[in-house]
């Protein structure tokens, strides 16, 4: 079994490029050949008409599960589609083994609609600590990476989220109403106030990338499935941003968070948005 922390760092130093290659190969083999080519029988619903899954999701996750497990013996995988099939498998995220957290196609609705706004998300964590992440938008040929303590990069260029321009309304991507319960909508009401410009989110992974690039001021999400947030949370952190729940605590990928929560370009913005979320509950 790999010992945290030194040997995990050694693994990342030696094999980050191999992880990147696996992510690119999964997209090339299983996702992009189906982009704008999906047949009706390749699309299914999970919990409802807005919760879609395709053959690309399932097959890309299977590809990554095999490839990443082979790269890091003793690791386990928590993938969106595997957890849908076996909810108990989510518990591995709280275990002792290094865990790969995978969303094979984040933004499945966009993928199904032929929109380029989807990505593959992979994060590596242990004991609830995010260690590295990969955010790959294959239709846009963009790859963002982050390693704890080593910064965030987009296509090899360092990302710095910066701070919002003083006096300008904060642009915040929020949980999409199609995926939000009435209680969750109420939890976001504090954002509908002067100085805030909320809008519905697209792919969560790409919204986090926008925050890390300084193109979006913050996110405000009302669910905590780790595959949607793990890669982006580390990306934002390493770009200089911060994340807080409505009670002012950092978001935990292991769960039990006070929702909604925010990830923002800087700590001051995170505190401001968390305060508004606390007032909306």
PyMOL commands that set and color helices and strands:
alter all, ss='L'
color gray80, all
select helices_A, chain A and resi 6-34+40-42+55-71+80-85+87-94+108-112+177-179+182-187+189-191+204-212+226-238+267-280
alter helices_A, ss='H'
color red, helices_A
select strands_A, chain A and resi 43-48+51-54+76-79+99-106+119-126+129-137+142-147+151-154+157-158+170-174+196-200+218-221+242-245+261-264
alter strands_A, ss='S'
color yellow, strands_A
deselect
rebuild
show_as cartoon
